[in-house]
Amino acid sequence: MRYTRLLLLPLVLLLLGLRPTATALPVDAFTHRYILVFANLNDPAQVDQTLAVLARGAAAGYNGVLLGDSNGEYIDLDTASDAYLLNVTRVRVRAVALGLALIPYSYNPRQVTYRDPSLAEALPVRGTPFRVTGATAQVEGDPATALHNARFAAGADGAPAGWSVDGPGIIARVDGNALCLQDPGVGDPQHGTGRAIQQVPVMPYRAYELSARVKTAALSDPDTVKFYVAGVDGAPETLYQNRFLALGAPVAATQEWTRYTVRFNSLGNHAVRVYLGIWSRAGHGVRGRAWFTDVALREVGLEGTVRRASLPVTVTSFDGKTTYREGDDYRVAEGRLTLPAGSAIPAGARLAVSWYLRADMLETTPPANAGLARYDVVQRELATRVDTLFGHPDAFMINYDEWRVGNWDPSTGYANGGAYLADALTRATRVLHGINPRYELFVWNDMYDPHANAVPQYCLMHGDLSGAWEGIPPETVVVTWTGGAASLQFFADRGVPQLIAGYYDDPDNVAGWQAALKEAEGHGARGVRGFVYTTWAHDYSRLEAVAAQWKAAGRWGE
């Protein structure tokens, strides 16, 4: 393998045995003073920036760096070039020379899906109606689910009939056979939204496709053009909100008419609200125009299907009395069934087809199901390569955070989502300690925190996430980035060591965490071992200032 060749470099061999040494510190001083760095080490400029951050961090008193890829997720060695691998080694050599621990940030469930798409999380679709025509069977859609006024004809009040819109006449107006949304950041400076909304009936646990044609002109932030689908009368509420590809593909600031299409599962809902429009980011009101027309909602079947032994395609007569056999009676194709000669399915028959829809409603790539045995095999392969590239480090950061879809595979048998997440973390620590027993392991707090995401309903997770915290193994360090004093207190009461992840591109965030720590410790909380300088915007301008804030509070270990 290419990455093993790099480990033969004489300088690397010389430094493999060198590690930062710890010194005795007061009980309440921070022993872990880390920087979270996301960088594309294929880019020489980002390599230089990373090396500069290491030097500045060491001078300011930081003693470790959590290193992830530029996308803010995990280190991807499957696509790594020789240059990338060499640059990681350069960063590692420099970290050792500066007395910094270099800690890989990896082990993400989406990474497993990249490696093996058959493990992707998928949502159950039950009893999709198909109609046989000749030698094929395709979805027989329900006319009741069609959206009204797909081309936004104006109603009596000038607004598009059948739609609710933000800022009628100010932000939203009918423009020929389209709806035009203009300057929502000006027309609604508080919220910055310009949306069209319509409620429509659906059947529970069915798959639907939402599409529209979109045109733009001089949009200041085209990434804010989105589709959103919300459940009305059943859980969960959010059915589609892909934060990375909100319309299924990028939108340009100025473009001609382009059709966008996304899929979602209705899950427990009998009705949904369809939203399309512009959602400004906080403090960044959008200017410019976007037009929408030819909006369509249709039921789909066997599109985006995930199949494995535990996720079968089942075909029955519509009344459920007869179950047909794959191969003999039908064959599965994208969006349809084909009927071979001799099929027992009658001509013109109405069928009920149950299947599983790939769960990419909230992420560009859905996470893999962590309850499958193959999941651990893939993670072990990936983590072993990372461990080798990083020179068998003393620590590893598990990237289990904001895990939005999970626990839908019926074969895994978890009682609820909390048990699923608990087992996922227990098994992750077992895999990683099998690779390197010396590891100190870190994991984000949010999926294991009742003051964050470990709640009865979180996104498209299946089942109550309460109790997920029971899966935190002894001495696994929780990196607490949300929840304030309540979260610090919760984990301290359970005897779980913590690091605080702060800054988040806001100097006031650090002061807030200092106040939260003081409050929690005033109620007896202990075990907060350190701080992670955390930025999503590659903003390292305040490395020294943040260190000084903690030094002034008497917490910065030297």
PLY file of the C-alpha trace (Angstrom):
ply
format ascii 1.0
element vertex 558
property float x
property float y
property float z
element edge 557
property int vertex1
property int vertex2
end_header
0.00 0.00 0.00
1.17 3.55 -0.69
0.80 4.74 2.88
3.12 2.03 4.22
5.90 3.19 1.93
5.91 6.54 3.66
6.54 4.94 7.01
9.92 3.83 5.73
11.19 7.38 5.70
14.23 7.48 8.00
13.09 10.62 9.75
9.69 9.12 10.47
11.25 5.97 11.89
13.42 8.09 14.13
10.47 10.01 15.50
7.94 7.21 15.95
9.09 6.62 19.51
8.94 10.27 20.54
5.79 11.47 22.26
4.89 14.58 24.22
5.55 14.09 27.93
3.08 15.08 30.60
4.02 17.07 33.70
2.29 17.18 37.06
-0.45 19.84 37.11
-2.97 21.12 39.64
-6.13 19.03 39.86
-8.30 21.65 38.20
-5.84 22.67 35.45
-6.46 21.64 31.85
-4.20 18.73 30.94
-5.70 18.53 27.43
-5.36 21.76 25.45
-6.24 20.88 21.88
-6.96 22.49 18.53
-9.42 20.99 16.05
-8.01 21.33 12.52
-9.86 20.41 9.33
-7.59 20.59 6.30
-7.25 19.26 2.79
-3.65 18.12 2.91
-3.64 17.66 -0.88
-3.49 21.46 -1.02
0.00 22.86 -0.36
-1.49 26.10 0.96
-3.55 24.23 3.55
-0.50 22.16 4.52
1.40 25.39 5.16
-1.53 26.79 7.13
-1.74 23.64 9.24
1.99 23.74 10.01
1.67 27.39 11.00
-1.29 26.59 13.29
0.78 23.87 14.96
3.66 26.28 15.61
1.40 29.00 16.95
-0.57 26.54 19.04
2.54 25.08 20.66
3.85 28.58 21.44
0.50 29.49 23.06
0.52 26.39 25.26
-1.74 23.98 23.36
-0.48 20.40 23.55
-2.52 18.50 20.96
-4.23 18.71 17.57
-7.29 16.78 16.42
-6.81 16.43 12.66
-9.66 15.76 10.26
-10.32 16.28 6.58
-11.43 19.60 5.11
-15.06 18.50 4.85
-15.32 18.47 8.63
-15.85 14.75 8.91
-13.11 12.17 8.74
-9.84 11.23 7.14
-10.49 9.51 3.81
-7.56 7.33 2.77
-9.47 5.59 -0.03
-8.89 8.56 -2.32
-5.64 9.78 -0.79
-2.74 10.55 -3.12
0.92 9.94 -2.36
1.25 13.69 -1.84
-1.55 13.64 0.74
0.01 10.77 2.65
3.41 12.43 2.60
1.89 15.68 3.85
0.19 13.91 6.76
3.60 12.53 7.68
5.11 16.03 7.43
2.43 17.34 9.79
3.02 14.45 12.18
6.78 14.94 12.24
6.31 18.64 12.93
3.79 17.95 15.69
6.20 15.61 17.47
8.99 18.16 17.18
6.74 20.77 18.77
5.62 18.45 21.58
2.06 18.22 20.25
-0.04 15.06 20.24
-1.46 14.55 16.74
-4.82 12.79 17.09
-6.81 11.42 14.13
-10.44 12.53 13.81
-12.25 9.72 12.00
-14.59 6.71 12.49
-17.73 8.12 10.91
-20.78 6.02 9.87
-21.04 7.82 6.53
-17.52 6.74 5.70
-18.68 3.12 5.85
-21.42 3.84 3.29
-18.83 5.33 0.95
-16.85 2.11 1.24
-19.86 -0.26 1.02
-23.13 1.33 -0.22
-25.04 -1.88 0.54
-24.73 -1.03 4.27
-26.49 2.34 3.89
-29.32 3.15 6.26
-32.69 2.80 4.51
-36.28 3.57 5.49
-39.11 1.04 5.12
-41.68 1.56 2.38
-44.83 -0.50 2.90
-47.33 -1.60 0.31
-46.58 0.71 -2.60
-49.38 0.12 -5.14
-48.16 -1.21 -8.49
-50.29 -1.99 -11.54
-49.37 -4.65 -14.11
-49.36 -3.55 -17.74
-48.14 -6.15 -20.17
-44.86 -7.60 -18.90
-44.09 -4.82 -16.41
-45.57 -3.39 -13.23
-45.11 0.23 -12.13
-46.40 2.56 -9.44
-50.06 3.42 -9.58
-50.07 6.90 -8.10
-52.86 8.35 -5.98
-54.24 11.54 -7.60
-54.98 12.92 -4.13
-51.26 13.42 -3.50
-50.81 15.81 -6.44
-49.87 19.39 -5.58
-52.39 22.06 -6.55
-51.46 24.91 -8.91
-48.06 23.61 -9.95
-47.37 26.71 -12.09
-48.46 29.28 -9.51
-51.43 30.88 -11.21
-52.61 33.88 -9.23
-55.71 33.65 -7.04
-58.27 36.33 -6.25
-55.87 38.18 -3.92
-52.97 38.06 -6.36
-51.13 35.38 -4.37
-50.75 31.92 -5.94
-53.92 29.91 -5.37
-53.47 26.94 -3.04
-50.13 28.14 -1.66
-49.14 30.10 1.41
-46.21 32.43 0.76
-43.91 34.62 2.85
-44.24 38.32 2.20
-46.94 38.28 -0.50
-46.40 41.21 -2.84
-43.11 42.09 -1.12
-40.98 38.95 -1.27
-43.28 36.60 -3.18
-45.19 37.48 -6.35
-46.64 35.64 -9.31
-44.55 36.22 -12.43
-46.21 34.66 -15.48
-46.30 30.91 -14.95
-43.90 31.00 -11.98
-43.48 32.25 -8.44
-40.73 34.83 -8.01
-39.05 35.25 -4.61
-37.04 38.47 -4.41
-34.65 39.90 -1.79
-35.94 38.03 1.29
-33.12 39.53 3.34
-34.59 42.96 2.62
-38.30 42.13 2.74
-37.92 40.10 5.95
-34.71 41.27 7.65
-35.51 39.42 10.89
-35.91 35.94 9.37
-34.77 36.34 5.78
-37.12 33.69 4.45
-39.06 33.62 1.22
-41.06 30.40 0.87
-44.09 28.82 -0.75
-45.92 26.20 1.35
-48.68 23.69 0.57
-50.13 20.83 2.60
-51.01 17.60 0.81
-52.30 14.16 1.93
-49.98 11.16 1.73
-50.01 7.54 2.82
-47.81 6.54 5.76
-44.54 4.73 5.01
-44.59 5.51 1.31
-41.88 7.00 -0.90
-42.43 10.28 -2.75
-40.54 12.42 -5.20
-40.70 16.21 -5.07
-39.44 18.21 -8.03
-39.54 21.74 -9.40
-37.90 23.86 -12.05
-35.79 26.71 -10.64
-34.28 29.82 -12.23
-32.08 32.38 -10.41
-30.67 35.84 -10.96
-27.87 37.44 -8.91
-28.56 35.47 -5.74
-26.07 36.49 -3.08
-26.15 33.02 -1.52
-27.56 30.32 -3.83
-27.01 27.60 -1.20
-30.02 28.99 0.65
-32.42 27.81 -2.09
-33.99 24.67 -0.65
-36.78 22.13 -0.50
-38.13 21.13 2.88
-40.80 18.52 3.70
-42.43 18.37 7.13
-44.74 15.76 8.57
-48.10 17.03 9.82
-49.70 14.36 11.98
-47.03 11.79 12.77
-43.42 11.44 13.83
-40.93 12.56 12.82
-41.63 16.11 11.71
-38.64 16.67 9.42
-38.86 14.31 6.43
-36.55 16.09 4.00
-33.88 18.70 4.77
-30.60 17.77 3.17
-28.26 20.38 4.59
-25.53 19.67 2.02
-27.61 19.30 -1.16
-30.94 20.83 -0.27
-32.35 20.46 -3.79
-30.41 17.33 -4.70
-27.84 19.32 -6.75
-26.09 22.71 -6.50
-27.85 25.93 -7.46
-25.92 28.72 -9.19
-26.23 32.40 -8.34
-27.55 33.01 -11.88
-28.92 30.14 -13.96
-31.62 29.33 -16.46
-34.47 26.92 -15.72
-33.17 23.72 -14.14
-35.21 20.86 -12.69
-34.36 19.57 -9.23
-35.67 16.35 -7.73
-35.50 14.84 -4.23
-37.09 11.83 -2.53
-38.49 11.34 0.94
-40.39 8.80 3.02
-43.65 9.86 4.67
-42.99 7.53 7.64
-45.82 7.90 10.18
-47.59 10.82 8.49
-50.92 10.98 6.65
-50.18 14.53 5.45
-47.08 16.59 4.75
-46.25 20.24 4.17
-44.08 20.94 1.16
-41.86 24.02 1.36
-39.74 25.51 -1.40
-37.89 28.78 -1.35
-35.02 30.66 0.29
-33.83 30.30 3.88
-31.25 32.95 4.74
-28.45 32.12 7.14
-28.44 33.96 10.43
-27.12 37.46 9.92
-26.76 37.00 6.16
-29.92 38.21 4.47
-30.14 37.01 0.87
-30.53 39.39 -2.06
-31.44 38.47 -5.59
-34.25 36.49 -7.20
-35.32 32.86 -7.56
-38.25 31.58 -9.63
-40.08 28.27 -9.15
-42.51 26.51 -11.46
-43.76 23.09 -12.56
-43.75 21.75 -9.03
-44.65 18.06 -8.81
-45.17 15.50 -6.09
-45.55 11.85 -7.06
-45.34 8.51 -5.35
-42.40 6.36 -6.39
-41.58 2.70 -6.05
-38.27 0.83 -6.21
-36.28 4.01 -6.86
-33.22 4.49 -4.67
-33.71 0.97 -3.32
-31.28 -0.52 -0.80
-31.23 -4.32 -0.81
-29.50 -6.78 1.48
-30.60 -9.98 3.20
-32.32 -8.02 5.96
-33.93 -5.52 3.54
-35.91 -7.57 1.03
-38.26 -6.51 -1.71
-41.62 -8.18 -1.05
-44.40 -8.39 -3.65
-47.94 -9.52 -2.81
-51.39 -9.22 -4.26
-52.89 -5.93 -3.14
-55.07 -7.66 -0.56
-51.97 -9.35 0.85
-53.34 -12.87 0.44
-50.82 -14.02 -2.16
-47.04 -13.60 -1.90
-45.15 -13.83 -5.17
-41.67 -15.25 -5.69
-38.78 -13.20 -7.04
-37.28 -14.80 -10.13
-40.27 -17.01 -10.90
-42.98 -14.34 -10.77
-41.12 -11.04 -11.02
-37.70 -9.43 -11.30
-36.76 -6.16 -9.65
-35.55 -3.26 -11.80
-35.11 0.44 -11.08
-38.59 1.88 -10.69
-40.46 -1.20 -11.92
-40.98 -4.94 -11.85
-40.62 -7.10 -14.92
-42.70 -10.27 -15.26
-41.00 -13.29 -16.86
-42.83 -15.86 -18.93
-44.81 -18.16 -16.69
-45.31 -15.58 -13.93
-48.18 -16.31 -11.57
-49.06 -12.61 -11.42
-52.28 -12.05 -13.40
-52.52 -9.58 -16.25
-53.69 -6.16 -15.03
-53.21 -7.14 -11.38
-52.80 -4.58 -8.65
-49.83 -5.38 -6.41
-48.45 -4.23 -3.06
-44.67 -3.80 -3.09
-42.68 -3.30 0.12
-39.03 -2.22 -0.06
-36.42 0.07 1.53
-35.55 3.61 0.39
-31.98 4.89 0.74
-32.07 7.46 3.57
-30.34 10.45 1.99
-33.03 12.93 3.06
-30.79 14.65 5.61
-27.27 13.88 4.37
-25.72 13.66 0.92
-24.53 10.20 1.89
-26.54 8.45 4.62
-24.75 6.73 7.49
-24.31 2.98 7.39
-26.29 0.89 9.85
-23.93 0.40 12.78
-25.69 -2.72 14.03
-24.48 -4.86 11.13
-21.45 -7.10 11.62
-19.94 -5.87 8.35
-19.94 -2.31 9.76
-17.27 -3.21 12.31
-15.20 -4.99 9.67
-15.12 -1.89 7.46
-14.42 0.46 10.36
-11.55 -1.75 11.53
-9.98 -1.69 8.06
-10.26 2.08 7.84
-9.09 2.81 11.38
-6.11 0.47 11.07
-4.87 2.46 8.08
-5.35 5.74 9.95
-3.53 4.38 12.99
-0.57 3.38 10.84
-0.43 6.70 8.98
-0.50 8.62 12.28
2.34 6.54 13.72
0.20 4.60 16.23
-0.85 7.66 18.27
-1.90 7.65 21.90
-5.42 8.94 21.19
-8.25 8.77 18.62
-11.36 10.92 18.13
-14.57 9.06 17.20
-16.72 11.19 14.91
-20.16 10.22 16.21
-22.11 13.48 16.23
-25.37 14.76 14.71
-26.17 11.19 13.63
-29.46 11.97 11.89
-30.61 8.57 10.55
-30.20 5.19 12.20
-31.57 1.95 13.64
-33.95 1.09 10.78
-32.58 -2.33 9.85
-35.03 -4.88 11.35
-32.35 -7.55 11.68
-30.34 -5.79 14.38
-33.03 -6.03 17.05
-32.32 -2.97 19.21
-35.09 -2.02 21.61
-34.80 1.66 20.67
-32.46 4.26 19.28
-30.71 4.74 22.60
-29.70 1.08 22.72
-28.52 1.34 19.11
-26.26 4.32 19.81
-25.01 2.84 23.07
-23.95 -0.37 21.35
-22.41 1.56 18.44
-20.08 3.40 20.81
-19.27 0.35 22.91
-18.32 -1.59 19.79
-16.34 1.34 18.35
-14.18 1.50 21.46
-13.71 -2.28 21.33
-12.59 -2.12 17.68
-10.23 0.78 18.29
-8.67 -0.72 21.40
-8.21 -3.92 19.42
-6.10 -1.89 16.98
-4.26 0.13 19.60
-4.85 -0.72 23.30
-3.06 2.50 24.30
-5.69 4.79 22.80
-7.34 7.47 24.88
-10.67 7.78 23.09
-12.77 10.89 22.58
-16.37 11.24 21.35
-18.71 14.22 20.93
-21.37 14.63 23.59
-24.49 15.41 21.57
-25.73 11.92 20.64
-25.19 10.72 24.23
-26.56 13.78 26.01
-30.21 14.25 27.14
-29.62 18.00 26.97
-28.72 17.71 23.28
-29.75 14.95 20.84
-30.31 11.91 23.09
-34.04 12.64 23.26
-37.24 10.75 22.36
-37.25 11.96 18.74
-34.19 13.21 16.90
-34.33 13.73 13.15
-34.89 10.36 11.40
-33.42 8.18 14.13
-35.69 5.19 14.81
-36.79 4.99 18.41
-36.23 6.96 21.61
-32.55 7.90 22.01
-32.82 8.18 25.79
-30.29 5.96 27.51
-27.68 6.25 24.75
-25.29 7.48 27.45
-25.29 4.00 28.99
-22.96 2.94 26.17
-20.10 5.30 27.10
-17.29 2.96 28.20
-15.17 3.84 31.24
-12.50 6.47 30.58
-13.90 7.40 27.17
-13.67 11.18 27.17
-16.74 13.12 26.07
-16.04 16.30 24.11
-18.88 18.60 25.15
-19.72 21.24 22.57
-23.34 22.01 23.46
-25.64 21.91 26.47
-23.72 24.27 28.74
-23.65 23.70 32.49
-26.42 21.09 32.33
-24.38 18.86 30.04
-21.18 19.32 32.03
-23.08 18.39 35.17
-24.78 15.39 33.57
-21.58 13.70 32.48
-19.73 14.65 35.66
-22.47 13.03 37.75
-21.92 9.85 35.74
-18.17 9.96 36.32
-17.45 10.59 32.62
-14.34 12.74 31.92
-14.87 15.66 29.56
-13.23 18.23 27.34
-14.99 21.47 26.45
-15.14 22.29 22.73
-15.49 26.04 22.37
-14.94 29.19 20.36
-16.97 28.19 17.27
-15.91 31.42 15.56
-17.45 33.52 18.36
-15.26 34.95 21.15
-18.28 35.14 23.45
-18.62 31.35 23.23
-15.50 30.85 25.35
-16.76 33.21 28.06
-20.05 31.34 28.03
-18.27 28.03 28.60
-16.22 29.52 31.40
-19.42 30.60 33.12
-21.00 27.17 32.51
-17.95 25.40 33.95
-17.97 27.63 37.02
-21.68 26.92 37.52
-21.30 23.17 37.14
-18.28 22.98 39.41
-20.17 25.04 41.96
-22.58 22.10 42.11
-19.82 19.56 42.51
-19.00 18.68 38.90
-15.48 17.41 38.37
-13.49 15.71 35.62
-13.31 18.44 32.96
-9.81 17.77 31.68
-9.38 20.38 29.03
-10.47 22.50 26.12
-10.60 22.15 22.32
-10.30 25.28 20.20
-13.04 24.56 17.65
-13.70 26.39 14.40
-15.81 25.46 11.39
-14.59 28.49 9.40
-10.82 27.71 9.54
-10.50 30.76 11.79
-7.38 30.37 13.90
-6.93 34.11 14.43
-7.80 33.85 18.12
-5.66 30.86 19.12
-3.56 32.99 21.44
-6.46 35.07 22.71
-8.50 32.01 23.67
-5.51 30.50 25.46
-5.12 33.78 27.33
-8.80 33.68 28.36
-8.31 30.28 29.99
-5.01 31.30 31.54
-6.71 34.31 33.09
-9.32 31.95 34.53
-6.55 29.88 36.12
-7.33 26.72 34.16
-4.55 26.56 31.58
-1.99 23.93 32.51
1.64 24.60 31.68
0 1
1 2
2 3
3 4
4 5
5 6
6 7
7 8
8 9
9 10
10 11
11 12
12 13
13 14
14 15
15 16
16 17
17 18
18 19
19 20
20 21
21 22
22 23
23 24
24 25
25 26
26 27
27 28
28 29
29 30
30 31
31 32
32 33
33 34
34 35
35 36
36 37
37 38
38 39
39 40
40 41
41 42
42 43
43 44
44 45
45 46
46 47
47 48
48 49
49 50
50 51
51 52
52 53
53 54
54 55
55 56
56 57
57 58
58 59
59 60
60 61
61 62
62 63
63 64
64 65
65 66
66 67
67 68
68 69
69 70
70 71
71 72
72 73
73 74
74 75
75 76
76 77
77 78
78 79
79 80
80 81
81 82
82 83
83 84
84 85
85 86
86 87
87 88
88 89
89 90
90 91
91 92
92 93
93 94
94 95
95 96
96 97
97 98
98 99
99 100
100 101
101 102
102 103
103 104
104 105
105 106
106 107
107 108
108 109
109 110
110 111
111 112
112 113
113 114
114 115
115 116
116 117
117 118
118 119
119 120
120 121
121 122
122 123
123 124
124 125
125 126
126 127
127 128
128 129
129 130
130 131
131 132
132 133
133 134
134 135
135 136
136 137
137 138
138 139
139 140
140 141
141 142
142 143
143 144
144 145
145 146
146 147
147 148
148 149
149 150
150 151
151 152
152 153
153 154
154 155
155 156
156 157
157 158
158 159
159 160
160 161
161 162
162 163
163 164
164 165
165 166
166 167
167 168
168 169
169 170
170 171
171 172
172 173
173 174
174 175
175 176
176 177
177 178
178 179
179 180
180 181
181 182
182 183
183 184
184 185
185 186
186 187
187 188
188 189
189 190
190 191
191 192
192 193
193 194
194 195
195 196
196 197
197 198
198 199
199 200
200 201
201 202
202 203
203 204
204 205
205 206
206 207
207 208
208 209
209 210
210 211
211 212
212 213
213 214
214 215
215 216
216 217
217 218
218 219
219 220
220 221
221 222
222 223
223 224
224 225
225 226
226 227
227 228
228 229
229 230
230 231
231 232
232 233
233 234
234 235
235 236
236 237
237 238
238 239
239 240
240 241
241 242
242 243
243 244
244 245
245 246
246 247
247 248
248 249
249 250
250 251
251 252
252 253
253 254
254 255
255 256
256 257
257 258
258 259
259 260
260 261
261 262
262 263
263 264
264 265
265 266
266 267
267 268
268 269
269 270
270 271
271 272
272 273
273 274
274 275
275 276
276 277
277 278
278 279
279 280
280 281
281 282
282 283
283 284
284 285
285 286
286 287
287 288
288 289
289 290
290 291
291 292
292 293
293 294
294 295
295 296
296 297
297 298
298 299
299 300
300 301
301 302
302 303
303 304
304 305
305 306
306 307
307 308
308 309
309 310
310 311
311 312
312 313
313 314
314 315
315 316
316 317
317 318
318 319
319 320
320 321
321 322
322 323
323 324
324 325
325 326
326 327
327 328
328 329
329 330
330 331
331 332
332 333
333 334
334 335
335 336
336 337
337 338
338 339
339 340
340 341
341 342
342 343
343 344
344 345
345 346
346 347
347 348
348 349
349 350
350 351
351 352
352 353
353 354
354 355
355 356
356 357
357 358
358 359
359 360
360 361
361 362
362 363
363 364
364 365
365 366
366 367
367 368
368 369
369 370
370 371
371 372
372 373
373 374
374 375
375 376
376 377
377 378
378 379
379 380
380 381
381 382
382 383
383 384
384 385
385 386
386 387
387 388
388 389
389 390
390 391
391 392
392 393
393 394
394 395
395 396
396 397
397 398
398 399
399 400
400 401
401 402
402 403
403 404
404 405
405 406
406 407
407 408
408 409
409 410
410 411
411 412
412 413
413 414
414 415
415 416
416 417
417 418
418 419
419 420
420 421
421 422
422 423
423 424
424 425
425 426
426 427
427 428
428 429
429 430
430 431
431 432
432 433
433 434
434 435
435 436
436 437
437 438
438 439
439 440
440 441
441 442
442 443
443 444
444 445
445 446
446 447
447 448
448 449
449 450
450 451
451 452
452 453
453 454
454 455
455 456
456 457
457 458
458 459
459 460
460 461
461 462
462 463
463 464
464 465
465 466
466 467
467 468
468 469
469 470
470 471
471 472
472 473
473 474
474 475
475 476
476 477
477 478
478 479
479 480
480 481
481 482
482 483
483 484
484 485
485 486
486 487
487 488
488 489
489 490
490 491
491 492
492 493
493 494
494 495
495 496
496 497
497 498
498 499
499 500
500 501
501 502
502 503
503 504
504 505
505 506
506 507
507 508
508 509
509 510
510 511
511 512
512 513
513 514
514 515
515 516
516 517
517 518
518 519
519 520
520 521
521 522
522 523
523 524
524 525
525 526
526 527
527 528
528 529
529 530
530 531
531 532
532 533
533 534
534 535
535 536
536 537
537 538
538 539
539 540
540 541
541 542
542 543
543 544
544 545
545 546
546 547
547 548
548 549
549 550
550 551
551 552
552 553
553 554
554 555
555 556
556 557
